[in-house]
Amino acid sequence: MERTTCCVVGGGPAGMILGLLLARSGVEVTVLEKHGDFLRDFRGDTVHPSTLALLDDLGLAERFARLPQRRVTAVQLPFGPGRSLVTVGDIGALRGTYNYIAMVPQWDFLGLLADEARREPSFSLRMSTEATSYLVERGRVAGVRYRTSEGRTGELRATLTVACDGRGSLARSLPELGLRSFACPMDAWWFRLPRREGDPHGLVGAAGDRFIAPMIDRGDYWQCGALIPKGTDAERRAAGLERFMADFTAAVPWLADRVHTLRSWDEVKLLDVRLDRLRRWHRPGLLCIGDAAHAMSPVFGIGINLAVEDAVAAARYLVEPLLGGAVGLRDVRAVQRRRWPTAAATQALQRIAHARVIGPLLAGRPPFGDARRAERVTELLATSRWLNRVPAYFLAYGAVRERPPAASMR
């Protein structure tokens, strides 16, 4: 019989941060990751100031700084009759050491966390191992059944199982957790285009014919997005890649000299955008955090930030009961009570952005119901130093900052 104290399902940012914090605090923890490596493109690669400060607390700041990365200090949107780019979120103006967002390939970030966690004797990472179902005994989740990429199956029993396996989590099929979904007006395409000297920098946005184009400066290339009306992927692909590139160029004319590098639809990846959350993030023996508990829209780009903060809070609340060998319902409830208001408030802001900005733009209407009103709002954000820092601070730190368990900081 295989056994661990805490079984973490999913080796993404939340799962790896939680595994590292628990292992450093002396808890035996096993992380199951269904893929054989971390090499998956177009994952969230934004490491926010709150996570940078956490890495500093953990003594990993210098090693993280050596990873290939691009530092983003500004959010820019097209504004005015010439659609010139205006900074509406100046992260660089915030106080503190980490007044930037680090754009780091997620596989490098996860690799750093995995290497550090493996130094702890109580940590185990099993790659190519997928949790297929929960073990339930007398109404309590007692671990998971798993299958490896070679087809071997087994059971891993645990005092606590933590679901960090994203929006496709096993936990979301449990009716007692009550998945609640919200209307979402868009899906997202992701693709790459080369970056040239003289291009804008940072996070840049543009709008075209029934699409919105967020673009992330990755140094030698742009990670380009196109938010399209929900459910229109097949229809728009049928219209042809050349048609889309022409529309994209009209919206982002300074990229016109390189759109030819995108050769087929195979290079354009679809993300089915969802916005939902569980009413309950727990049942006896089980806790859900990150996207498993609350799938976020790409609006504001803070999904990873929230997932990491969930993991930090969970570690702080659960170290003592896990070391004591018994995790009660009160312990996992405490994590949801701590993190639910932040997740719900963030999703409420995203829903407002969906209804007032993204939905109208994708339908060909002006945001905020009126073009002049939209222009006034953007101008106010661009010219008011105080208002400019509000979105910057929210992007940097979210609504609540969490501190790791004392035993994990070195």
Secondary structure in CASP SS format (residue, H / E / C, confidence):
PFRMAT SS
TARGET T0000
AUTHOR 0000-0000-0000
METHOD secondary structure of the structure
MODEL  1
M C 1.00
E E 1.00
R E 1.00
T E 1.00
T E 1.00
C E 1.00
C E 1.00
V E 1.00
V E 1.00
G C 1.00
G C 1.00
G C 1.00
P H 1.00
A H 1.00
G H 1.00
M H 1.00
I H 1.00
L H 1.00
G H 1.00
L H 1.00
L H 1.00
L H 1.00
A H 1.00
R H 1.00
S C 1.00
G C 1.00
V C 1.00
E C 1.00
V E 1.00
T E 1.00
V E 1.00
L E 1.00
E C 1.00
K C 1.00
H C 1.00
G C 1.00
D C 1.00
F C 1.00
L C 1.00
R C 1.00
D C 1.00
F C 1.00
R C 1.00
G C 1.00
D C 1.00
T E 1.00
V E 1.00
H C 1.00
P H 1.00
S H 1.00
T H 1.00
L H 1.00
A H 1.00
L H 1.00
L H 1.00
D H 1.00
D H 1.00
L C 1.00
G C 1.00
L C 1.00
A H 1.00
E H 1.00
R H 1.00
F H 1.00
A H 1.00
R C 1.00
L C 1.00
P C 1.00
Q C 1.00
R E 1.00
R E 1.00
V E 1.00
T C 1.00
A E 1.00
V E 1.00
Q E 1.00
L E 1.00
P E 1.00
F E 1.00
G C 1.00
P C 1.00
G C 1.00
R C 1.00
S E 1.00
L E 1.00
V E 1.00
T E 1.00
V E 1.00
G E 1.00
D E 1.00
I H 1.00
G H 1.00
A H 1.00
L C 1.00
R C 1.00
G C 1.00
T C 1.00
Y C 1.00
N C 1.00
Y C 1.00
I E 1.00
A E 1.00
M E 1.00
V C 1.00
P C 1.00
Q H 1.00
W H 1.00
D H 1.00
F H 1.00
L H 1.00
G H 1.00
L H 1.00
L H 1.00
A H 1.00
D H 1.00
E H 1.00
A H 1.00
R C 1.00
R C 1.00
E C 1.00
P C 1.00
S C 1.00
F E 1.00
S E 1.00
L E 1.00
R E 1.00
M C 1.00
S C 1.00
T E 1.00
E E 1.00
A E 1.00
T E 1.00
S E 1.00
Y E 1.00
L E 1.00
V E 1.00
E E 1.00
R C 1.00
G C 1.00
R E 1.00
V E 1.00
A E 1.00
G E 1.00
V E 1.00
R E 1.00
Y E 1.00
R E 1.00
T E 1.00
S C 1.00
E C 1.00
G C 1.00
R C 1.00
T E 1.00
G E 1.00
E E 1.00
L E 1.00
R E 1.00
A E 1.00
T E 1.00
L E 1.00
T E 1.00
V E 1.00
A E 1.00
C C 1.00
D C 1.00
G H 1.00
R H 1.00
G H 1.00
S C 1.00
L H 1.00
A H 1.00
R H 1.00
S H 1.00
L C 1.00
P H 1.00
E H 1.00
L H 1.00
G C 1.00
L E 1.00
R E 1.00
S E 1.00
F C 1.00
A C 1.00
C C 1.00
P C 1.00
M E 1.00
D E 1.00
A E 1.00
W E 1.00
W E 1.00
F E 1.00
R E 1.00
L E 1.00
P E 1.00
R C 1.00
R C 1.00
E C 1.00
G C 1.00
D C 1.00
P C 1.00
H C 1.00
G C 1.00
L E 1.00
V E 1.00
G E 1.00
A E 1.00
A E 1.00
G E 1.00
D C 1.00
R C 1.00
F E 1.00
I E 1.00
A E 1.00
P E 1.00
M E 1.00
I E 1.00
D E 1.00
R C 1.00
G C 1.00
D C 1.00
Y E 1.00
W E 1.00
Q E 1.00
C E 1.00
G E 1.00
A E 1.00
L E 1.00
I E 1.00
P E 1.00
K C 1.00
G C 1.00
T C 1.00
D H 1.00
A H 1.00
E H 1.00
R H 1.00
R H 1.00
A H 1.00
A C 1.00
G C 1.00
L H 1.00
E H 1.00
R H 1.00
F H 1.00
M H 1.00
A H 1.00
D H 1.00
F H 1.00
T H 1.00
A H 1.00
A H 1.00
V C 1.00
P H 1.00
W H 1.00
L H 1.00
A C 1.00
D C 1.00
R C 1.00
V H 1.00
H H 1.00
T H 1.00
L C 1.00
R C 1.00
S C 1.00
W H 1.00
D H 1.00
E H 1.00
V C 1.00
K E 1.00
L E 1.00
L E 1.00
D C 1.00
V C 1.00
R C 1.00
L C 1.00
D E 1.00
R E 1.00
L E 1.00
R C 1.00
R C 1.00
W C 1.00
H E 1.00
R E 1.00
P C 1.00
G C 1.00
L E 1.00
L E 1.00
C E 1.00
I C 1.00
G H 1.00
D H 1.00
A H 1.00
A C 1.00
H E 1.00
A E 1.00
M C 1.00
S C 1.00
P C 1.00
V H 1.00
F H 1.00
G H 1.00
I C 1.00
G H 1.00
I H 1.00
N H 1.00
L H 1.00
A H 1.00
V H 1.00
E H 1.00
D H 1.00
A H 1.00
V H 1.00
A H 1.00
A H 1.00
A H 1.00
R H 1.00
Y H 1.00
L H 1.00
V H 1.00
E H 1.00
P H 1.00
L H 1.00
L H 1.00
G H 1.00
G C 1.00
A C 1.00
V C 1.00
G C 1.00
L H 1.00
R H 1.00
D H 1.00
V H 1.00
R H 1.00
A H 1.00
V H 1.00
Q H 1.00
R H 1.00
R H 1.00
R H 1.00
W H 1.00
P H 1.00
T H 1.00
A H 1.00
A H 1.00
A H 1.00
T H 1.00
Q H 1.00
A H 1.00
L H 1.00
Q H 1.00
R H 1.00
I H 1.00
A H 1.00
H H 1.00
A H 1.00
R H 1.00
V H 1.00
I H 1.00
G H 1.00
P H 1.00
L H 1.00
L H 1.00
A C 1.00
G C 1.00
R C 1.00
P C 1.00
P H 1.00
F H 1.00
G H 1.00
D C 1.00
A H 1.00
R H 1.00
R H 1.00
A H 1.00
E H 1.00
R H 1.00
V H 1.00
T H 1.00
E H 1.00
L H 1.00
L H 1.00
A H 1.00
T H 1.00
S C 1.00
R H 1.00
W H 1.00
L H 1.00
N H 1.00
R H 1.00
V H 1.00
P H 1.00
A H 1.00
Y H 1.00
F H 1.00
L H 1.00
A H 1.00
Y H 1.00
G C 1.00
A C 1.00
V C 1.00
R C 1.00
E C 1.00
R C 1.00
P C 1.00
P C 1.00
A H 1.00
A H 1.00
S H 1.00
M C 1.00
R C 1.00
END
